Amino acid sequence: MDNYMVNLIDRLIPISDFSKGKTSHIFDDVKNNNAEYIILKNNQPTAVLISIEDYKRIKKLEEFFE
């Protein structure tokens, strides 16, 4: 398995992790390490958690291409 796939698998988190006391760690990782997480609900990708800086960059790119 290539490095991208390993990294992607590491970033998959079930939504239940937010109720298991892992929320602070996840948010700190996003803020401090620019980490991204794919949130699973019923084992299906449902949302992506990214830093506010990444979100702002995406919005600027979106505006540029419109």
mmCIF file of the N, C-alpha and C atoms, coordinates in Angstrom:
data_MODEL
# 
_entry.id   MODEL 
# 
loop_
_atom_site.group_PDB 
_atom_site.id 
_atom_site.type_symbol 
_atom_site.label_atom_id 
_atom_site.label_alt_id 
_atom_site.label_comp_id 
_atom_site.label_asym_id 
_atom_site.label_entity_id 
_atom_site.label_seq_id 
_atom_site.pdbx_PDB_ins_code 
_atom_site.Cartn_x 
_atom_site.Cartn_y 
_atom_site.Cartn_z 
_atom_site.occupancy 
_atom_site.B_iso_or_equiv 
_atom_site.pdbx_formal_charge 
_atom_site.auth_seq_id 
_atom_site.auth_comp_id 
_atom_site.auth_asym_id 
_atom_site.auth_atom_id 
_atom_site.pdbx_PDB_model_num 
ATOM 1   N N  . MET A 1 1  ? 0.850   -1.178 0.000   1.00 0.00 ? 1  MET A N  1 
ATOM 2   C CA . MET A 1 1  ? 0.000   0.000  0.000   1.00 0.00 ? 1  MET A CA 1 
ATOM 3   C C  . MET A 1 1  ? 0.895   1.241  0.000   1.00 0.00 ? 1  MET A C  1 
ATOM 4   N N  . ASP A 1 2  ? 0.570   2.205  -0.834  1.00 0.00 ? 2  ASP A N  1 
ATOM 5   C CA . ASP A 1 2  ? 1.425   3.389  -0.890  1.00 0.00 ? 2  ASP A CA 1 
ATOM 6   C C  . ASP A 1 2  ? 1.170   4.308  0.300   1.00 0.00 ? 2  ASP A C  1 
ATOM 7   N N  . ASN A 1 3  ? 2.051   5.253  0.462   1.00 0.00 ? 3  ASN A N  1 
ATOM 8   C CA . ASN A 1 3  ? 2.020   6.159  1.618   1.00 0.00 ? 3  ASN A CA 1 
ATOM 9   C C  . ASN A 1 3  ? 0.727   6.965  1.689   1.00 0.00 ? 3  ASN A C  1 
ATOM 10  N N  . TYR A 1 4  ? 0.214   7.391  0.523   1.00 0.00 ? 4  TYR A N  1 
ATOM 11  C CA . TYR A 1 4  ? -1.038  8.165  0.493   1.00 0.00 ? 4  TYR A CA 1 
ATOM 12  C C  . TYR A 1 4  ? -2.181  7.366  1.098   1.00 0.00 ? 4  TYR A C  1 
ATOM 13  N N  . MET A 1 5  ? -2.292  6.099  0.727   1.00 0.00 ? 5  MET A N  1 
ATOM 14  C CA . MET A 1 5  ? -3.383  5.263  1.230   1.00 0.00 ? 5  MET A CA 1 
ATOM 15  C C  . MET A 1 5  ? -3.249  5.019  2.728   1.00 0.00 ? 5  MET A C  1 
ATOM 16  N N  . VAL A 1 6  ? -2.052  4.801  3.208   1.00 0.00 ? 6  VAL A N  1 
ATOM 17  C CA . VAL A 1 6  ? -1.826  4.599  4.640   1.00 0.00 ? 6  VAL A CA 1 
ATOM 18  C C  . VAL A 1 6  ? -2.232  5.854  5.399   1.00 0.00 ? 6  VAL A C  1 
ATOM 19  N N  . ASN A 1 7  ? -1.835  7.018  4.893   1.00 0.00 ? 7  ASN A N  1 
ATOM 20  C CA . ASN A 1 7  ? -2.180  8.279  5.532   1.00 0.00 ? 7  ASN A CA 1 
ATOM 21  C C  . ASN A 1 7  ? -3.698  8.483  5.520   1.00 0.00 ? 7  ASN A C  1 
ATOM 22  N N  . LEU A 1 8  ? -4.330  8.166  4.412   1.00 0.00 ? 8  LEU A N  1 
ATOM 23  C CA . LEU A 1 8  ? -5.780  8.308  4.298   1.00 0.00 ? 8  LEU A CA 1 
ATOM 24  C C  . LEU A 1 8  ? -6.496  7.412  5.299   1.00 0.00 ? 8  LEU A C  1 
ATOM 25  N N  . ILE A 1 9  ? -6.073  6.191  5.423   1.00 0.00 ? 9  ILE A N  1 
ATOM 26  C CA . ILE A 1 9  ? -6.692  5.249  6.360   1.00 0.00 ? 9  ILE A CA 1 
ATOM 27  C C  . ILE A 1 9  ? -6.522  5.743  7.796   1.00 0.00 ? 9  ILE A C  1 
ATOM 28  N N  . ASP A 1 10 ? -5.361  6.323  8.103   1.00 0.00 ? 10 ASP A N  1 
ATOM 29  C CA . ASP A 1 10 ? -5.121  6.865  9.444   1.00 0.00 ? 10 ASP A CA 1 
ATOM 30  C C  . ASP A 1 10 ? -6.042  8.032  9.758   1.00 0.00 ? 10 ASP A C  1 
ATOM 31  N N  . ARG A 1 11 ? -6.555  8.697  8.741   1.00 0.00 ? 11 ARG A N  1 
ATOM 32  C CA . ARG A 1 11 ? -7.385  9.885  8.927   1.00 0.00 ? 11 ARG A CA 1 
ATOM 33  C C  . ARG A 1 11 ? -8.881  9.573  8.957   1.00 0.00 ? 11 ARG A C  1 
ATOM 34  N N  . LEU A 1 12 ? -9.249  8.328  8.788   1.00 0.00 ? 12 LEU A N  1 
ATOM 35  C CA . LEU A 1 12 ? -10.655 7.927  8.887   1.00 0.00 ? 12 LEU A CA 1 
ATOM 36  C C  . LEU A 1 12 ? -11.012 7.764  10.357  1.00 0.00 ? 12 LEU A C  1 
ATOM 37  N N  . ILE A 1 13 ? -12.036 8.485  10.803  1.00 0.00 ? 13 ILE A N  1 
ATOM 38  C CA . ILE A 1 13 ? -12.445 8.350  12.199  1.00 0.00 ? 13 ILE A CA 1 
ATOM 39  C C  . ILE A 1 13 ? -13.963 8.218  12.275  1.00 0.00 ? 13 ILE A C  1 
ATOM 40  N N  . PRO A 1 14 ? -14.421 7.280  13.088  1.00 0.00 ? 14 PRO A N  1 
ATOM 41  C CA . PRO A 1 14 ? -15.871 7.167  13.279  1.00 0.00 ? 14 PRO A CA 1 
ATOM 42  C C  . PRO A 1 14 ? -16.392 8.334  14.108  1.00 0.00 ? 14 PRO A C  1 
ATOM 43  N N  . ILE A 1 15 ? -17.595 8.734  13.829  1.00 0.00 ? 15 ILE A N  1 
ATOM 44  C CA . ILE A 1 15 ? -18.200 9.850  14.553  1.00 0.00 ? 15 ILE A CA 1 
ATOM 45  C C  . ILE A 1 15 ? -18.273 9.561  16.053  1.00 0.00 ? 15 ILE A C  1 
ATOM 46  N N  . SER A 1 16 ? -18.317 8.291  16.410  1.00 0.00 ? 16 SER A N  1 
ATOM 47  C CA . SER A 1 16 ? -18.380 7.921  17.830  1.00 0.00 ? 16 SER A CA 1 
ATOM 48  C C  . SER A 1 16 ? -17.132 8.352  18.599  1.00 0.00 ? 16 SER A C  1 
ATOM 49  N N  . ASP A 1 17 ? -16.000 8.565  17.890  1.00 0.00 ? 17 ASP A N  1 
ATOM 50  C CA . ASP A 1 17 ? -14.787 9.029  18.574  1.00 0.00 ? 17 ASP A CA 1 
ATOM 51  C C  . ASP A 1 17 ? -14.999 10.386 19.242  1.00 0.00 ? 17 ASP A C  1 
ATOM 52  N N  . PHE A 1 18 ? -15.948 11.166 18.732  1.00 0.00 ? 18 PHE A N  1 
ATOM 53  C CA . PHE A 1 18 ? -16.211 12.478 19.319  1.00 0.00 ? 18 PHE A CA 1 
ATOM 54  C C  . PHE A 1 18 ? -16.898 12.350 20.681  1.00 0.00 ? 18 PHE A C  1 
ATOM 55  N N  . SER A 1 19 ? -17.536 11.234 20.938  1.00 0.00 ? 19 SER A N  1 
ATOM 56  C CA . SER A 1 19 ? -18.191 11.039 22.233  1.00 0.00 ? 19 SER A CA 1 
ATOM 57  C C  . SER A 1 19 ? -17.355 10.153 23.160  1.00 0.00 ? 19 SER A C  1 
ATOM 58  N N  . LYS A 1 20 ? -16.172 9.777  22.722  1.00 0.00 ? 20 LYS A N  1 
ATOM 59  C CA . LYS A 1 20 ? -15.298 8.918  23.526  1.00 0.00 ? 20 LYS A CA 1 
ATOM 60  C C  . LYS A 1 20 ? -14.129 9.684  24.132  1.00 0.00 ? 20 LYS A C  1 
ATOM 61  N N  . GLY A 1 21 ? -14.270 10.991 24.228  1.00 0.00 ? 21 GLY A N  1 
ATOM 62  C CA . GLY A 1 21 ? -13.222 11.793 24.837  1.00 0.00 ? 21 GLY A CA 1 
ATOM 63  C C  . GLY A 1 21 ? -12.042 12.077 23.936  1.00 0.00 ? 21 GLY A C  1 
ATOM 64  N N  . LYS A 1 22 ? -12.183 11.832 22.633  1.00 0.00 ? 22 LYS A N  1 
ATOM 65  C CA . LYS A 1 22 ? -11.074 12.052 21.702  1.00 0.00 ? 22 LYS A CA 1 
ATOM 66  C C  . LYS A 1 22 ? -11.185 13.379 20.965  1.00 0.00 ? 22 LYS A C  1 
ATOM 67  N N  . THR A 1 23 ? -12.253 14.115 21.215  1.00 0.00 ? 23 THR A N  1 
ATOM 68  C CA . THR A 1 23 ? -12.509 15.354 20.481  1.00 0.00 ? 23 THR A CA 1 
ATOM 69  C C  . THR A 1 23 ? -11.372 16.346 20.628  1.00 0.00 ? 23 THR A C  1 
ATOM 70  N N  . SER A 1 24 ? -10.911 16.580 21.824  1.00 0.00 ? 24 SER A N  1 
ATOM 71  C CA . SER A 1 24 ? -9.852  17.559 22.063  1.00 0.00 ? 24 SER A CA 1 
ATOM 72  C C  . SER A 1 24 ? -8.589  17.186 21.298  1.00 0.00 ? 24 SER A C  1 
ATOM 73  N N  . HIS A 1 25 ? -8.212  15.924 21.329  1.00 0.00 ? 25 HIS A N  1 
ATOM 74  C CA . HIS A 1 25 ? -7.023  15.462 20.606  1.00 0.00 ? 25 HIS A CA 1 
ATOM 75  C C  . HIS A 1 25 ? -7.187  15.678 19.104  1.00 0.00 ? 25 HIS A C  1 
ATOM 76  N N  . ILE A 1 26 ? -8.343  15.336 18.575  1.00 0.00 ? 26 ILE A N  1 
ATOM 77  C CA . ILE A 1 26 ? -8.602  15.485 17.138  1.00 0.00 ? 26 ILE A CA 1 
ATOM 78  C C  . ILE A 1 26 ? -8.515  16.953 16.739  1.00 0.00 ? 26 ILE A C  1 
ATOM 79  N N  . PHE A 1 27 ? -9.180  17.829 17.488  1.00 0.00 ? 27 PHE A N  1 
ATOM 80  C CA . PHE A 1 27 ? -9.172  19.249 17.159  1.00 0.00 ? 27 PHE A CA 1 
ATOM 81  C C  . PHE A 1 27 ? -7.776  19.847 17.305  1.00 0.00 ? 27 PHE A C  1 
ATOM 82  N N  . ASP A 1 28 ? -7.038  19.438 18.322  1.00 0.00 ? 28 ASP A N  1 
ATOM 83  C CA . ASP A 1 28 ? -5.663  19.912 18.489  1.00 0.00 ? 28 ASP A CA 1 
ATOM 84  C C  . ASP A 1 28 ? -4.789  19.483 17.311  1.00 0.00 ? 28 ASP A C  1 
ATOM 85  N N  . ASP A 1 29 ? -4.975  18.258 16.844  1.00 0.00 ? 29 ASP A N  1 
ATOM 86  C CA . ASP A 1 29 ? -4.215  17.748 15.705  1.00 0.00 ? 29 ASP A CA 1 
ATOM 87  C C  . ASP A 1 29 ? -4.527  18.565 14.451  1.00 0.00 ? 29 ASP A C  1 
ATOM 88  N N  . VAL A 1 30 ? -5.784  18.883 14.254  1.00 0.00 ? 30 VAL A N  1 
ATOM 89  C CA . VAL A 1 30 ? -6.179  19.699 13.096  1.00 0.00 ? 30 VAL A CA 1 
ATOM 90  C C  . VAL A 1 30 ? -5.553  21.085 13.189  1.00 0.00 ? 30 VAL A C  1 
ATOM 91  N N  . LYS A 1 31 ? -5.654  21.701 14.346  1.00 0.00 ? 31 LYS A N  1 
ATOM 92  C CA . LYS A 1 31 ? -5.152  23.065 14.527  1.00 0.00 ? 31 LYS A CA 1 
ATOM 93  C C  . LYS A 1 31 ? -3.622  23.131 14.476  1.00 0.00 ? 31 LYS A C  1 
ATOM 94  N N  . ASN A 1 32 ? -2.960  22.267 15.218  1.00 0.00 ? 32 ASN A N  1 
ATOM 95  C CA . ASN A 1 32 ? -1.511  22.370 15.375  1.00 0.00 ? 32 ASN A CA 1 
ATOM 96  C C  . ASN A 1 32 ? -0.705  21.698 14.262  1.00 0.00 ? 32 ASN A C  1 
ATOM 97  N N  . ASN A 1 33 ? -1.272  20.682 13.640  1.00 0.00 ? 33 ASN A N  1 
ATOM 98  C CA . ASN A 1 33 ? -0.536  19.906 12.638  1.00 0.00 ? 33 ASN A CA 1 
ATOM 99  C C  . ASN A 1 33 ? -1.151  19.983 11.252  1.00 0.00 ? 33 ASN A C  1 
ATOM 100 N N  . ASN A 1 34 ? -2.176  20.827 11.115  1.00 0.00 ? 34 ASN A N  1 
ATOM 101 C CA . ASN A 1 34 ? -2.869  20.964 9.837   1.00 0.00 ? 34 ASN A CA 1 
ATOM 102 C C  . ASN A 1 34 ? -3.386  19.610 9.342   1.00 0.00 ? 34 ASN A C  1 
ATOM 103 N N  . ALA A 1 35 ? -3.769  18.753 10.282  1.00 0.00 ? 35 ALA A N  1 
ATOM 104 C CA . ALA A 1 35 ? -4.276  17.427 9.948   1.00 0.00 ? 35 ALA A CA 1 
ATOM 105 C C  . ALA A 1 35 ? -5.685  17.532 9.362   1.00 0.00 ? 35 ALA A C  1 
ATOM 106 N N  . GLU A 1 36 ? -6.041  16.536 8.604   1.00 0.00 ? 36 GLU A N  1 
ATOM 107 C CA . GLU A 1 36 ? -7.380  16.427 8.026   1.00 0.00 ? 36 GLU A CA 1 
ATOM 108 C C  . GLU A 1 36 ? -7.970  15.082 8.447   1.00 0.00 ? 36 GLU A C  1 
ATOM 109 N N  . TYR A 1 37 ? -9.255  15.080 8.719   1.00 0.00 ? 37 TYR A N  1 
ATOM 110 C CA . TYR A 1 37 ? -9.928  13.838 9.090   1.00 0.00 ? 37 TYR A CA 1 
ATOM 111 C C  . TYR A 1 37 ? -11.174 13.650 8.246   1.00 0.00 ? 37 TYR A C  1 
ATOM 112 N N  . ILE A 1 38 ? -11.414 12.417 7.864   1.00 0.00 ? 38 ILE A N  1 
ATOM 113 C CA . ILE A 1 38 ? -12.650 12.044 7.187   1.00 0.00 ? 38 ILE A CA 1 
ATOM 114 C C  . ILE A 1 38 ? -13.511 11.364 8.243   1.00 0.00 ? 38 ILE A C  1 
ATOM 115 N N  . ILE A 1 39 ? -14.665 11.937 8.486   1.00 0.00 ? 39 ILE A N  1 
ATOM 116 C CA . ILE A 1 39 ? -15.542 11.445 9.543   1.00 0.00 ? 39 ILE A CA 1 
ATOM 117 C C  . ILE A 1 39 ? -16.533 10.443 8.957   1.00 0.00 ? 39 ILE A C  1 
ATOM 118 N N  . LEU A 1 40 ? -16.581 9.289  9.597   1.00 0.00 ? 40 LEU A N  1 
ATOM 119 C CA . LEU A 1 40 ? -17.464 8.213  9.152   1.00 0.00 ? 40 LEU A CA 1 
ATOM 120 C C  . LEU A 1 40 ? -18.706 8.147  10.024  1.00 0.00 ? 40 LEU A C  1 
ATOM 121 N N  . LYS A 1 41 ? -19.844 8.011  9.386   1.00 0.00 ? 41 LYS A N  1 
ATOM 122 C CA . LYS A 1 41 ? -21.096 7.766  10.096  1.00 0.00 ? 41 LYS A CA 1 
ATOM 123 C C  . LYS A 1 41 ? -21.683 6.511  9.470   1.00 0.00 ? 41 LYS A C  1 
ATOM 124 N N  . ASN A 1 42 ? -21.942 5.509  10.297  1.00 0.00 ? 42 ASN A N  1 
ATOM 125 C CA . ASN A 1 42 ? -22.390 4.205  9.800   1.00 0.00 ? 42 ASN A CA 1 
ATOM 126 C C  . ASN A 1 42 ? -21.417 3.657  8.761   1.00 0.00 ? 42 ASN A C  1 
ATOM 127 N N  . ASN A 1 43 ? -20.130 3.837  9.037   1.00 0.00 ? 43 ASN A N  1 
ATOM 128 C CA . ASN A 1 43 ? -19.032 3.356  8.188   1.00 0.00 ? 43 ASN A CA 1 
ATOM 129 C C  . ASN A 1 43 ? -19.010 3.972  6.796   1.00 0.00 ? 43 ASN A C  1 
ATOM 130 N N  . GLN A 1 44 ? -19.651 5.112  6.631   1.00 0.00 ? 44 GLN A N  1 
ATOM 131 C CA . GLN A 1 44 ? -19.646 5.815  5.354   1.00 0.00 ? 44 GLN A CA 1 
ATOM 132 C C  . GLN A 1 44 ? -19.012 7.197  5.536   1.00 0.00 ? 44 GLN A C  1 
ATOM 133 N N  . PRO A 1 45 ? -18.144 7.618  4.624   1.00 0.00 ? 45 PRO A N  1 
ATOM 134 C CA . PRO A 1 45 ? -17.599 8.969  4.706   1.00 0.00 ? 45 PRO A CA 1 
ATOM 135 C C  . PRO A 1 45 ? -18.737 9.992  4.655   1.00 0.00 ? 45 PRO A C  1 
ATOM 136 N N  . THR A 1 46 ? -18.770 10.877 5.633   1.00 0.00 ? 46 THR A N  1 
ATOM 137 C CA . THR A 1 46 ? -19.883 11.815 5.763   1.00 0.00 ? 46 THR A CA 1 
ATOM 138 C C  . THR A 1 46 ? -19.426 13.269 5.756   1.00 0.00 ? 46 THR A C  1 
ATOM 139 N N  . ALA A 1 47 ? -18.260 13.537 6.334   1.00 0.00 ? 47 ALA A N  1 
ATOM 140 C CA . ALA A 1 47 ? -17.774 14.909 6.432   1.00 0.00 ? 47 ALA A CA 1 
ATOM 141 C C  . ALA A 1 47 ? -16.256 14.897 6.503   1.00 0.00 ? 47 ALA A C  1 
ATOM 142 N N  . VAL A 1 48 ? -15.689 16.072 6.261   1.00 0.00 ? 48 VAL A N  1 
ATOM 143 C CA . VAL A 1 48 ? -14.240 16.237 6.365   1.00 0.00 ? 48 VAL A CA 1 
ATOM 144 C C  . VAL A 1 48 ? -13.969 17.358 7.358   1.00 0.00 ? 48 VAL A C  1 
ATOM 145 N N  . LEU A 1 49 ? -13.059 17.112 8.267   1.00 0.00 ? 49 LEU A N  1 
ATOM 146 C CA . LEU A 1 49 ? -12.655 18.110 9.247   1.00 0.00 ? 49 LEU A CA 1 
ATOM 147 C C  . LEU A 1 49 ? -11.289 18.634 8.830   1.00 0.00 ? 49 LEU A C  1 
ATOM 148 N N  . ILE A 1 50 ? -11.221 19.951 8.554   1.00 0.00 ? 50 ILE A N  1 
ATOM 149 C CA . ILE A 1 50 ? -9.981  20.585 8.134   1.00 0.00 ? 50 ILE A CA 1 
ATOM 150 C C  . ILE A 1 50 ? -9.761  21.849 8.966   1.00 0.00 ? 50 ILE A C  1 
ATOM 151 N N  . SER A 1 51 ? -8.559  22.367 8.908   1.00 0.00 ? 51 SER A N  1 
ATOM 152 C CA . SER A 1 51 ? -8.247  23.592 9.648   1.00 0.00 ? 51 SER A CA 1 
ATOM 153 C C  . SER A 1 51 ? -8.962  24.779 9.014   1.00 0.00 ? 51 SER A C  1 
ATOM 154 N N  . ILE A 1 52 ? -9.130  25.823 9.792   1.00 0.00 ? 52 ILE A N  1 
ATOM 155 C CA . ILE A 1 52 ? -9.759  27.040 9.287   1.00 0.00 ? 52 ILE A CA 1 
ATOM 156 C C  . ILE A 1 52 ? -8.897  27.653 8.186   1.00 0.00 ? 52 ILE A C  1 
ATOM 157 N N  . GLU A 1 53 ? -7.579  27.515 8.274   1.00 0.00 ? 53 GLU A N  1 
ATOM 158 C CA . GLU A 1 53 ? -6.703  28.040 7.240   1.00 0.00 ? 53 GLU A CA 1 
ATOM 159 C C  . GLU A 1 53 ? -6.934  27.327 5.912   1.00 0.00 ? 53 GLU A C  1 
ATOM 160 N N  . ASP A 1 54 ? -7.063  26.006 5.954   1.00 0.00 ? 54 ASP A N  1 
ATOM 161 C CA . ASP A 1 54 ? -7.350  25.257 4.727   1.00 0.00 ? 54 ASP A CA 1 
ATOM 162 C C  . ASP A 1 54 ? -8.721  25.631 4.169   1.00 0.00 ? 54 ASP A C  1 
ATOM 163 N N  . TYR A 1 55 ? -9.675  25.791 5.035   1.00 0.00 ? 55 TYR A N  1 
ATOM 164 C CA . TYR A 1 55 ? -11.014 26.167 4.601   1.00 0.00 ? 55 TYR A CA 1 
ATOM 165 C C  . TYR A 1 55 ? -10.981 27.522 3.884   1.00 0.00 ? 55 TYR A C  1 
ATOM 166 N N  . LYS A 1 56 ? -10.260 28.481 4.450   1.00 0.00 ? 56 LYS A N  1 
ATOM 167 C CA . LYS A 1 56 ? -10.156 29.811 3.833   1.00 0.00 ? 56 LYS A CA 1 
ATOM 168 C C  . LYS A 1 56 ? -9.498  29.723 2.463   1.00 0.00 ? 56 LYS A C  1 
ATOM 169 N N  . ARG A 1 57 ? -8.443  28.891 2.342   1.00 0.00 ? 57 ARG A N  1 
ATOM 170 C CA . ARG A 1 57 ? -7.780  28.714 1.044   1.00 0.00 ? 57 ARG A CA 1 
ATOM 171 C C  . ARG A 1 57 ? -8.738  28.116 0.021   1.00 0.00 ? 57 ARG A C  1 
ATOM 172 N N  . ILE A 1 58 ? -9.505  27.150 0.433   1.00 0.00 ? 58 ILE A N  1 
ATOM 173 C CA . ILE A 1 58 ? -10.469 26.523 -0.474  1.00 0.00 ? 58 ILE A CA 1 
ATOM 174 C C  . ILE A 1 58 ? -11.508 27.534 -0.933  1.00 0.00 ? 58 ILE A C  1 
ATOM 175 N N  . LYS A 1 59 ? -11.996 28.346 -0.009  1.00 0.00 ? 59 LYS A N  1 
ATOM 176 C CA . LYS A 1 59 ? -12.993 29.352 -0.365  1.00 0.00 ? 59 LYS A CA 1 
ATOM 177 C C  . LYS A 1 59 ? -12.424 30.380 -1.339  1.00 0.00 ? 59 LYS A C  1 
ATOM 178 N N  . LYS A 1 60 ? -11.165 30.784 -1.143  1.00 0.00 ? 60 LYS A N  1 
ATOM 179 C CA . LYS A 1 60 ? -10.529 31.724 -2.066  1.00 0.00 ? 60 LYS A CA 1 
ATOM 180 C C  . LYS A 1 60 ? -10.382 31.106 -3.459  1.00 0.00 ? 60 LYS A C  1 
ATOM 181 N N  . LEU A 1 61 ? -9.975  29.854 -3.509  1.00 0.00 ? 61 LEU A N  1 
ATOM 182 C CA . LEU A 1 61 ? -9.868  29.179 -4.804  1.00 0.00 ? 61 LEU A CA 1 
ATOM 183 C C  . LEU A 1 61 ? -11.229 29.058 -5.479  1.00 0.00 ? 61 LEU A C  1 
ATOM 184 N N  . GLU A 1 62 ? -12.222 28.747 -4.701  1.00 0.00 ? 62 GLU A N  1 
ATOM 185 C CA . GLU A 1 62 ? -13.581 28.648 -5.234  1.00 0.00 ? 62 GLU A CA 1 
ATOM 186 C C  . GLU A 1 62 ? -14.007 29.973 -5.852  1.00 0.00 ? 62 GLU A C  1 
ATOM 187 N N  . GLU A 1 63 ? -13.766 31.078 -5.143  1.00 0.00 ? 63 GLU A N  1 
ATOM 188 C CA . GLU A 1 63 ? -14.112 32.404 -5.660  1.00 0.00 ? 63 GLU A CA 1 
ATOM 189 C C  . GLU A 1 63 ? -13.328 32.725 -6.929  1.00 0.00 ? 63 GLU A C  1 
ATOM 190 N N  . PHE A 1 64 ? -12.065 32.357 -6.959  1.00 0.00 ? 64 PHE A N  1 
ATOM 191 C CA . PHE A 1 64 ? -11.216 32.608 -8.122  1.00 0.00 ? 64 PHE A CA 1 
ATOM 192 C C  . PHE A 1 64 ? -11.745 31.908 -9.359  1.00 0.00 ? 64 PHE A C  1 
ATOM 193 N N  . PHE A 1 65 ? -12.187 30.665 -9.200  1.00 0.00 ? 65 PHE A N  1 
ATOM 194 C CA . PHE A 1 65 ? -12.641 29.884 -10.344 1.00 0.00 ? 65 PHE A CA 1 
ATOM 195 C C  . PHE A 1 65 ? -14.086 30.138 -10.748 1.00 0.00 ? 65 PHE A C  1 
ATOM 196 N N  . GLU A 1 66 ? -14.793 30.940 -9.968  1.00 0.00 ? 66 GLU A N  1 
ATOM 197 C CA . GLU A 1 66 ? -16.183 31.244 -10.332 1.00 0.00 ? 66 GLU A CA 1 
ATOM 198 C C  . GLU A 1 66 ? -16.265 32.319 -11.329 1.00 0.00 ? 66 GLU A C  1 
# 
